[in-house]
Amino acid sequence: SIPAKSSSHRYGSPQIAMPSSRENKLRLTLGAEEITTLTDEAIVRMTAVGDEVAAVIGERTFENTIAPFARLDRELSPIISSCDFAMHVSSDEAIRNASCEADEKLRKFSVDFSMRQDIYHAVLQYEKKRETDGVTLAPEAARYVEKTLLDFNRDGLQLEGVKRDRLIELKKLVSEKEVMFQKNQNEDNSKMAVSREDLEGMPEDFIDGLADAEDGKKYLTLKYPDLLPAMQKCKREETRKALDKLRSGQCEEVNTPLLEDALRLRAEIAEILGYETHADFQLEIRMSKKSAAVYEMYDKLIPRLIPPANEELAVLKALKEQEKAERGEAFDGKLNSWDFNYYHTLLKQRKYTIDEDEVRTYFPLAKVQAGLIEAYQTILSLVFTKVDNPKEIWHPDVEMYEVTDAASKDFMGYFYLDLFPRDGKYGHAAVFGLQCGCDDEPTPQIVEGAMRQCPIAAMVANFSKPSKGKPSLLKHGEVVTFFHEFGHVMHQVCTTARYAKFAGTATERDFVEAPSQMLENWCFEEEPLRRMSGLYTDDSQPLPDKLLKSMIEAKNLNSALMNLRQAFFGKFDMRIHSGSIPKGTAALWSELRESVSLIPNSSGGNGAASFGHIMGGYDAGYYGYLWSEVFSADMFTVFKNSGNLFSPEVGARYRKCILEPGGTTDGLKMVQDFLQRDLDPDAFLVSCGLLPSK
């Protein structure tokens, strides 16, 4: 059963003042030895709290049995981030290695800690007494106890002897594989040397920004600012083909065995715990609840997407044939994996007269960032203030902001922006919750005006760097990414959860993307695009009307193929976690890529070896990106139908119903509270242009 959420989370209820301390407890500039020392201190602290609770003599109460662990969650949040965040962002290899080792050590210790029978029996004893005595907890406190006991059961605390020992061993092994997989990705420096002729079609500022190779050549890497533009704009098919082969085989030799080992280990863990598959184990605590619900989604969605996708494919093939004739080159009759992005971009240019290089000139990072900040401030009634000379900055590129509530002027939290690529840095875009926002003292009942630990988040991205004479110019896709990831930042910072366990993005995994996906829609609407665009030589000149309207019209270009691509990733993830894979992950990757996405795995290679999500917390969870699109599309209609995309009134409802609760409320309930009606499942297909608007 799910307890009803507290009134403080309902839209329209009086806001309880919850002052947050301004204290930033993070230590993000530690050296390698300091990280090791802090890691050991964290382990000592966890052990001490566990021993203290287990040793309680006499009556078990909330204060002596539950509160110590909830308090520990809060205390450990900035400490663990200070140990393990550096592996993703530090420029110092020794520090990254120490951080990686700290992450692995903490994970392994957490396995042992989560399997302590004495702690399990202490919490169980408290809960039985509470029920016997008829003591009622506040909804969030009750949810905390309920979820803690569920976690114990899912961790296998009910097991004894050999099975329990094997489970502990397996969990540590999985953790080890996951850490190494991510480390290999972060450290990968694959590159290829190319001549200027090989880069035909690429703008001069792009070429100038590439690292120098021998004989006047340039290096193309697999970092996004190199990879995506080259795959989208380079006219030389051989260059795209070679780069695609490099990307397809990225980390293949080192990460394929790690992944396949992890799959076997996860399957054995699920079996020991009494689940048929790892997917069934994972989905138990998600919105979908069962694997059957996810497969049902794909069974309904994929057949609806394939007919329009085949039409889109035919258009792209015809364009390829035409362009090959214009270039006097042979047409192979296929759309290869290195062709899709190129011909998608070319189609956008020819059909909608959208030139990505022209579009970039209207999206200097500073202008986009200013527009984004203005939009979020207005919609959510917040104020962001840049912090001058901030402490604990791990790189000169990093900026730090303070967040306050616009009406009350109350301080809420901080966020960091780390937006440019560098060697050893996390290679994609992500938001890291570094210090969770929650009450300082966990209590069984709501305490009005309780002091809180402030939330702190970091957005890490890899946007195009400034080049000779030009600022950082973003592609429209990078603008969308910025809006999406910043939505996760707001989810962290706006939390009013009282317990660290439920703070910020600690929602069901298949709901967590919905708030950010909803906010992507601003990047395809006239007013927001005008506000955040400006020619880099004169930012008073926004996107020209014709170009702006064309960009909006092109929003759903190849949307069926794009969504089939997401379905491929999600279905692959589900399949590898739903039973044995006799032919291995590489063969399954190639098979599903062609049958689901309709684009073959032309370069060979095992793309799963660089599919970080399935070894980074999204295992049997990638389906959530499409699953949550249903919610995000319908939520956006509330803003759209209000007549004001920047409506503070709708924004207040969104902040109250979606961003503030965190994991204190189930995702579907949050959406229904915001919509003030039942969900419309067709809103997603309407938003993709695959169903007519109602």
N, C-alpha and C positions, 0 to 999 in steps of 0.2 A: 504494500500500500504506500501511496505517496502522500505525505501530510500536506494539508493546504498551506499555501504560502502566507507569510505574515502580512498584515495590512500595510506595513511600511513599504511593501513592494507593489502595492496596487496603484495603478494610475489614478490620480485624483485624490488619493489619501494625503493627509498632512505629512509633509517631509519632516522626519525626525532629524534634528541637528546632530551631525556626527563629525566633530572637528578632527581633522587629520593632522598628525604631527608632520612637520616639514623635514624630519630627519631622513636623510639618505644613508642607509646603513651599508650600502654596497661598497666593496673595495675592488675596483675593476682595474687597478694598475699594479697589482701584486706581481712580484717576481716569481720565478719557478719554485724556489725553496719555500717562499711564503705561502704559495698555493698548497704545497704539500703539507705544511704545518697546519694551515687552516682546515684542510680536509680531515686531518687527524683529530683536530679539536672538535669538529662537527660530529665525528663518530663517537668521541668520548661523551659529548653532550647527549646524543641520542641514547647511548647505553645507560647513562646516569638516570635519564627520565624513565626509561623502561624499567630499570631496577627499582626506582623509587615507587612507581605505581604497583609493581608486582609485590613489593614488600609491605604494602599497607596492611595494618592489623586492625581488625574491627570492622565497623560498618563501611561499606563502599558507597561513596557519594559521587555526585557529578564533579564536585570540586577536587576530590582526590584521585579520581579514576579517569574521567573523560577530559576535563579541562587541561591537564598537563600535556596530553597529546595534541590537542587543538592549539595550545600555546606554542608547542614545539614546531608545529607546521608554520606558524607565523615567524618564529625566530629563525628557522632554517632557511626560509625563502631567500633572503639576501645573502646568507652565508654560502649556500650551495651555488647560487648564481655567481658569486665572487670566485668560486673554484672552477666551475665548468663552462662559463660563458666565453672565457678567453680562447678556448679551442676553436671557436667560430670566427673570432675577430682580431686576434693579436697578430702583429706583424713579426713577432719574435718566435722563431720555431721552437726554441727551448721552452718558452712559456706555453705555446700551444700543446707541446708534448706533455708538459706537466699537468695542464688542464685536462687533457684527454685521459691521462692516467688517474687524475682525481675523479673524473666522471665515472670511470670504470670501477674504481675502488668504492665510491659512494653507492653505485648501483649494486655491487656485490654485497656490501654491508647491508643495504636496504632489504635485500632478499633475506638475509639472516634475521634482521630485525622484524620483518613482516611475518616471520615464521615462529616467533616466540610464543610457545604455548602458555607461559605464565601470564603474558599480557592479554592474550585471547580470553583466557578463563576469567581474568579480572574484569574485563569489559562485559563478558557474558553474565558474570555474577551480578554486576551493577544493574544491567538491564532487567534481569529476572526480578531483582528486588524492587526496582522502580515500578515494574508492571504489577507486582504483588501489592505494593503500597498505594497504587493508583496515583502516582506522582505524574503530573502533566508538565511536559517541557514546551518551551516556545517552539514553533514550527521548524525553525532552522536548526535548533539544538537537537530536536527529535530526528530530523533528517540526518544530522551528523552521526548520531549513534546508529541509526538504521544503515547508513551507507558504510560505516566503519565495520559493522558486523558482516555486511555483505562482502566487503573487501576481504575480511578474514576467511570467509567460506571460499571465496574465489582463489585465495592464496593457498588453500589446502590445509588450514589449521585443524580440520576435522580428521586429517590423516594421521597414521601412526607408523612408527618403525621404518622399514625399508622404503616404502612408498614416499614417506615424508622426506627422507634423506635424499632420495633420487630427485624429487621435485626441487629441492634446494639446489642441488647440483645442476639440474637442467636450466633453472632460471639464471644462474650465474653464467652459464655457458652462452645462453641467448644474449644476455647483456654484453658479454665480451664481443660477440660477433657484431652486434649493432654498433658498438663504439668504434670498432675497427673499420667497419663499412663506411661510416660517416667520415672518419679520419682519412681514409683513402680518397674519398671524394674531395674533401677540402684541400688535400695536398696535391691532387692531380694537376699536372702542368702540361698536359698534352698540347702540342702545337705543330703547325706545319709552315714551312717557308714557301712563300709565293712571290712571284714577280708582279710588277705593276700591270703587265698584260694579263696575268691570271685574274686580276681584280677588275676586269672590264665592267663598267657600269657602276662601280663604287665611287662615291664622291671623294674629292681630294682630301677633305678634312678627316674623313674616315681612314684613308690610307696613311695620312701623316700621323695619325694617332696610334698606329700600330707600332709595336716594338721592331727595331731593326734586326735583320738577319744578315748573313754573309752575302757578298756579291750584289749588294744593293737591293736585296729582297726584303720582304716584311714577314713577320710572324702572324699567323691567324691562330688564336687560341680557342678553347671551348667556353671561355667566359661569355656571358650573354651579350655584352656590348660588341663583341667580335662576331659571335656565332649567328645571332639572329639577323643582323643587317646583311651579312654575307649570303645567308641562305635566302633572303628575301630579294636581294638586288643584284647579285653578281650574275652577269650574263654568261660567263663561261661555265658550261655545264660540268666540265671536268673538275673545276675548282669546287663547285658545290658537291659533286660526287665524292671527291677526296675528303672534304670536310665532314660530310655525312658519315663516311666510313669511319673516320676518326671518332666522331661522336657516338656512333653505334657500338664501337668497341671500347668506349671509355671505361676504365677500371674492370674490364671483363675478366681478365686473368685472376686478379686478386679478390674481386668482390663476388663473382659467381659462386665459388665454393663457400664463402661466408653466408651468402643468402640461402643456398640450398641446405647448408648445415642448420641454419636458423629455422628453416621450414620444418625439417625433421624434428628438431628439438621442440618447437612450438606444438607440433602435432602430438608428440609424446606427452607434453604437459597437459594438453586438453584431454587426452585419454585418461591420464592418471586422475584428473579432476572430475571425470565422468561426463565429459562433453564429446559429442561425435567428432567434431572438428575444431580447429583453432578459430575458424570464423564463427561458429556457434558460441564459443566461449566469449569472444570479443563483442558480439552483437547483443548479448544478454543485457548489457547496461547501456545500450544505445536506443535511439528512437525506433529503429527497425525491429529490434528484439530477436529476430530469427533470420537465418540465411535465406529462407524461403521468401521473405518479404523483399529482399534485395534482388533475388533472381526474378521475382515477379515484376519488379520495376523494370528490369532490363527486357524481360519478355514482352512487356507492353510497349516500352519506349522504342527499342531498336527497330521493330518492324514498321513503326510510324516514321522513323527517320530514314530508312534505307531508300524508299522511292525518291524523295527529294534529293537525297545524297547522290544517287545515281545520275540524276539530272545535272547536279552541280559538277559531278565528275566528268560528264560528257562535255560540258562547257569548257572545263579546264583542259581536257585533251584536245578539243578543237582549237583552243587558243595556242596550245603548245605546237600543234601541227602548223598553224598559221605563222607563228614566230620562227619556227625552224625553217620554213620556206623563205621567209624574209631574210634569214641569216645564211641561207644556202647550205643548211645542215640537214642531215637525215633525221626523219621522225621515226622513233621506234614503236609508235602505237600505244605507249604506256605512260602512265603518270607514276613516276618513281618516287621513292621517299625523299629524294633531294630536289624533287620538282614542286611539291605542293606549295611550300611557302613562296617560292619564286613566282609561280603562275597565279597564285592567289593575289599576290602583290601587283602583278602585271595586270590582272583583270580589274582590280580596284582602280588602277591608274587609267586603263583604257575605257572602262564602262562608266566610271564616276569621275574621271579626270582628277584622281587623287594621287599625287606624287608624295610618297612618304618623306622624301628629302625636303620637299617644300613644307610639308606639315611640321616637320621638326623645327624649322626656323621660327615657328610661332609658339613653340613650347620650350623656351629657356627655363631651366629648372627653377630659378628664383621666382619667375612669374607664376609657374605652375604651383609651386609651394605656397606662395602668397595667396593664390586663388583657393587652393585646397584648405589652407588654414582659415581663410575668411568663411568658406562654406561650412566647415565643421563648427566653427565658433557660432555662426548664425543659427544653424539648424539645432545644435545641441545646447545653445545658451551658455557657452563657455568662453573663457579668455585664455589665450596662450601667450606667454611672455618669454622671449628668448633670454636664457641665463648667460650673463657676461662672465667670461673667465671661469667656466665651471670646473669643479674638481672631479677627479675620477674619470677623466676622458682618456680612452685607450688609443686614440689616434687623432691627429690634427683635423681630419675631415669631419669629425663628429660634432654635432650641435645638440644642445640640451634646452628643453623648454619646461616652464612651470605652467600648471593648469589650475585655473580658479573658476568658480561658478560665477556667471555674469551677474546674476541677481543678488545673491547673498555676499559675494566677494570672498567666500570661503575657499581656502586652499584645498586642492583635491589631490594633486600628484605631479609627477614629472614624466617626460619621455625624452629619449635620445633618438636622433636620426643619424644613421651611418650608411650613406647612400652610394658610395663609389667602390668599384672593384679594386682588389689588391691581392698579391700573392698570399696564399694560405687562408684567405677569408672564405667564409660560407658562400657558396657559389650561386645561390638563388635569392629569392626575396622572402623574408619571414619576420615575424614579430616574436620577440622573446620577453616573456613576463619575468622581470628580474627581481622585483620586490612586490609581493601581493598586498593588496589593500584589504584590511580586515580590522575588527576590533582588537585592541591591545589585550584585553582580558576576555576569554570565552566564558559566557555565563549561561545558565540554564533558562533564564528569562531575558527579555529585551531590556537593556539599560539605556534609557534616553540620555543623549549627550555623551555617550561613551567615547573615550579617546581612541583614535585609530592609527594604525600604521599606514602610511601613504603608499599607494601603488606607483610602481615605476616600470616602464616598458621601454624596449629598444626596437626600433625598426631597422633591419639590416637589409640592404638591397645592393644591386650592382648596375646602377644607371650609367649611361654614357658619360665619360669624363669630359671636362673642358679640353678643347684643342686649340691649336695656334689661332689666336685672334678671335676665338669663339667661346662662349660659355657652354656649359653642359646643355645640350639640346636633346629633349626627350622625344622618342617616338610616341605616337598616340597610345600604343599598347603599354608603354612604360607609364604613361599618365594613368591609365586604367589600373595598373599594378599599384601605383602610389595610392590611389583612392582606396583600393581593396585592402592593402596592408595597413593603411592608416586607420581603417575601420577596426582592425584588431587592436590597435593602440587604444582607441576610444573604448573598446569593450573592456580592456584592462583598467583604464583610468577612471571610468565612470562607475565601477562596481560599488555597490553598497552592501555586498555580502558581509556577514558578521564573522564568518569563519574562513580561514585561508583555504580550506578544502574546496570551497565553492566560489572563490574570488575570480572575477574577470571572465576569462574564456574557459573556465572549468565547467563547461556545459557538456551535453552529450556530444561525442565526436562527430556525429552525422548532422548536428545542428550548428556547430561552431563556425562554419563558413558562411552561413546565411546572412548574418548582420553585415559582413564585409561585401558579400556578393550584391546585396541590395544597394550598397553605396556606389558600386561601379556604374550604376545607371546614370549618375550625374555627368559622366564623361560622354554621354551620347544625347545630351539635351542642349538646346541653343544657348540659354542664358548662362549656365555654368561654363560651357566651352568659351563663351565670350569673356567671362570674368577671369579665366585662368590662362588665356592666350594673349600673346603680344609679340610682335616681330622682335627678334633679338637685337636688332639695331635701333628699334624704336618701339618700346613695348606699349605705347599708347595705341598702336595699330593691332586690333585683335584679328582673329581669323576672318578673312573675307567671307561675305555672306554665301557666295557660290560654293566655296570650298567647305565651309561649315555645314551647309545643307547636304552636300555630297557625302560628307563623313557620316552624318546621321542616317542618310539613306543606305549607306554601305554597312551599317551596323550588323545586319544579319546576312551579309555576304557569306555564302558557304556555311551557314549556321548548322545545317544538317550534318555535314562532314565534320565540323568542329565538335559537335556534341557526340558524334560517333567516336571521335578520338578520345573524349573523356570516358565514354562507355567502355572503350577498349582497355584503358588503364584500370578502370574499376573492376571490370570483369576478370582481367588477368589477376588482379590482386585477390579477388574472391576465389578464383579457381586454385591458385597456388596454396590457399589456406583452407581448402575444402576437400583435401584428400591427396593421394599420392600423384606425382607427375612422372610417369614412367620414362618419358623422353627428355626430361629436364626442362629447366626454365627457358633456355634459349629457344628450343623447338616450340614450346607453347607460346612464347612471345611472338615468334614469326607467324605461327598459325592464327592466333587471335588478332594480330595486327591487321592481317589481310582480310579475314572473315568478318571482323567487326568494324574496323575503321575504313575498310575498302582500299587502303593504301598499303602496298606490300612493304615488307622489311627488306628493301632492295639491297642494302649494303651488308646484309647479314649482321652478325654481331648480336650480343645479348643486351638489349636495352635495359633489361631489369637490373643489370649490374650497376647502373647509375640512377636507378629509380629510388631516390632517397626516401620517399614517403614510406615505403613498405618496410624500411629498417629504421624509421625515425618516428614511430608513434601512430602511423596511419595504416598499420597492417590490418587487413580485412576492414579497412575504413575509407579507402579512396573513393568508394561509391558515394560517400557523403557529399562530394562536390556537386554531383548531379542531384542527389536526394534533396539537398538543401536549396537548390535552385528553385524548387517548387515553392518553398517558403519565401525566398528573397523576392521572386518575381511578384508574388501576390502582395507582399508588404510594400513594394514600390508603388503599387496602384493607389495606395492611400495618399502618398505624397502627390502623385500625379493628379489624382482626382480632386485634391484640395485646391488646385489652381495656383499653388505657390510651392515650388520645389524647395524653397528655403524657409518654409513655414516653421517658426519657432513653436507654434502650438502643436503641430504634428510631431515636430522634433522632440518636444518635451514628452509626448506620449511614447515615442520610440525609445528615448533614453530611459524612461521609467519602466516600460514593459519589457524591453529587449536587452538593453545594455546593463542596467543596474543589477538585475537579479542574479546574474552569473549562473551557477549551478544550483541555486536554491529552489528553482522551479523547473519543471519539465519543459522542453522546448516547445512542444505543441501547445501547451497552456500559455506560454509567453506569446506565441504568434496569435492565438485566438484573443488574448487580452488586448493586443495591439490592433488587430483587425476589427475587433468588436463584432465579429461574425465568424462563421465557419470558413475553412480554407477553400479556395477555388483551385483545384489541381490543374486546370487548363491554363492558368495564368502564365505558366512557364512556356508552353508551346506558343501562346499568343506573343509573348515577349521575344521569341525566336523568329517570329514571322511565319511560323508553320501552321498557325490557325488564325482565322480572322478575328479581329478585335471585337469584343462584345459591346 
